[in-house]
Amino acid sequence: MNFISYKVDNSKKLKKMKKEKPSYFKRGGKASVFLYNEQSNGLVHVILKLNDEYLIRTRLFNEYTSIPFDHYINVFFNIRNSNVFIEESLSVYLQVAIEFLEERNGVSIDQKILTNEIFINLTNKFLNNSSVTRLEYIDKIDDIDKELEFVSEKEFKRLIQNDITIEFMTWRFSDFYASANINGKIKLDNSNDEFLVKWLGVFSDVI
């Protein structure tokens, strides 16, 4: 599952959504809370239901027929810090989701950029559980994009001593994987819900 990392100015305000009654059939507004579920690791999982409609017309008949449909977006936030992860979707849906979260809870949400320090902290956090299977970075000395696969701990430590900008990394956890890029996009294997929640919680504590 792909997420985009954001920063919220007051994550505790997002808990207001717990009081909202799940909306299964109601329409009218652009979005509503479909599910609110607190996880044991401090994460809160929210599913937002976005109301949209297909507009259909025929070649001979110019008047549109509308067919309602719902689009769902997963959101995770950590009440202990400022991190929010919103499932990647079409830009217009992301904008609706962010506006709903901001307006409904009185908060401000901005996209995060991942720094070298964050990549290093994540790698150190994953050290005993994973291996780096891909590393993309810019060598600032010669301004060249470089890519490496299966980077050892020793090689990684050597590289980060140089003047580089890490742009993308992939970590392998036995049968699962996770990746992140400099623009805050995080990809986690969602074939196992326990893995997804566990390591998204780690991401939220580190970045």
N, C-alpha and C positions, 0 to 999 in steps of 0.2 A: 504494500500500500504506500502511495506517495503522499507526503505531507509537506507543507511549507511552514517554516518557522516564523513566528511573530512574537512581538513583545507587547505586553499589556501593562498599562501604568498602575493598575490595581486589580490583581487577579481575584482577590476576595470578593469583589463586587460581582464577579461572574457567577457566584453561588446563588445570586438572586433567581437564576433560572430554575433552581430546585423547586421553587414555589409554583412554577408554572405547570398547569395541567397539560399533560401530553395531548397534542392535537392530531388525531388520526384522520378525521374527515373534514374538519373545518377549513374553509377557504376564505379568501378575501384579502388578507395581508400577504406581503411578499414572502414571509418566512415565519416559522414557529418552532417551538421545541418539541421534538418527537420522542426523545428519550434523554434522561439524565441519570447517570450511574456513577457513583463514587467508587474508585478502585482502592485496594488495600495499600498501594504504594504512594498514595497522595495525589494520583492523577484523577481527574474527573472526565468522564467520557460523556459527551453530548452529541446527539444526532439532531441536526437541523433539517426540517422539512421545508423545501422551497417550492412555492406554488408557481407553476408555469402552465402554458397551454400551447398546443400545436395549432397553427393557423393553416387551414387547408382550403384550397379552391381548385376548381376544374378549369380547363382551357377555355370552355365556353361560358362558364358561369363565374363572374368576377367577384361575387360576394363571398367573403371568407366564412368558413365554419370553424369554430374553435372546439378543441378537444382538450380538456384539462388533464394534466399529469403532474406528478410530484417528483422532485429531484432531491436526493438525500446527501448530506455532507457530514462526515465525521469530524468532530472537534475534540481535542484533548487539551486540558490545561492543568497546571500544577498550582495548588493553592499556596504552596510554600515559596514560590518564586514568580517571576514575570513571564514565563514561557507558555506560549499557546501554539498548538500544532493544528492546522486546518488542512483537511484532505484536499489534495490538488484537484482542481476541476476547471471548467471553462472560466475565463477571467470574469465574465459577467456574473456567474454564480458565486465566485469567490467574493466579488464586490458586494453582492447582496448579503452574503453570510457575514462579512466583516461589518457592514453597516448595521445589520440586525444586532450583532453582539455589542457594538458600540452604543447604539441608541437605546437598546433595551436595558443595558446595564450601566450606562453613564461612564464609559471607559474610552480610552484611546488605544488603538492597536496599530502597530507598525511592523513591517517586515524586517527580519534580522539578517545581518551579514555575518557569516562565520569567519572568524579570524584564525591565523595559524595557532594561536594559543588554544582555541577551542578544539581544533583537530588533534593537537598534541594531548590535551587533557582527555579527550575521548579515547584515543589510542592507549594511553596509560590506564584508563579505567577498564578497557577491554582486554588488557594485556594477558591475563591468565585464562581468558575464555575465547579468544579469537586470533586470527592472523590477518595481516593486511594483504589482500589479494590484488589491489589496484591503487596506485597513487599517481595523481596528475598534479603537476606544479609548474610554476614559471621560475626559471633561474634568472634572477634580477641582474646578474652580472652580464650575461649575454642576451637577455630578454628572449629566451627560447622556451616554448612549451615542451615539457617533457612528460613521458608516461613510463611507469614502471609496474611490473606485475610481481606478485609474491615477494613483498619486501620484508626482509627479516627485521627483528627488533634492533639489531646492531646497525644495519644499514639505515633504518629510519632515524635513529638517534644521530648518525653521522650527517644525514641530509639536513636535518633541522638546525644544525649548527651553521649552515651556509645561509646566504641571503636568498631565500626562496619564498614564494607565495603559494601555499597549498590551495588548489582549486577543487579537488575531488578526491574522495577516498572510499574504498569498499573494504569492509571487514567481514570475515567468514566465521560463523559460530557453528562449528560442526555441520549440521544439516541446514542451517539457516544463514541469512546474510543481512547486512545493513549497509547503507551508503549515504553519503552526504556531500553536497557541493557548497561552494563559497556563498551562493545566493540563498542559502538556508533551506534548500530542498533536501528532504530526508526520505529515503526509501527503506522500508522495513518489510521483511518477509511476513505476509499475513496469512500463511497457510496454517499457522499455529497462533491462536489468540493469546495464549500465555506468553509466548515469546514476544509478540507485538507489544503487549502492555508492559512487560518487564523492561524491555530495552528502550521503549519510548520513555519510560520513567527515568532510566539512566540518562538518556539524552536531555531530558528536561532538567535534571539536577546539574549536569555538566555545562551545558551551553548558556 
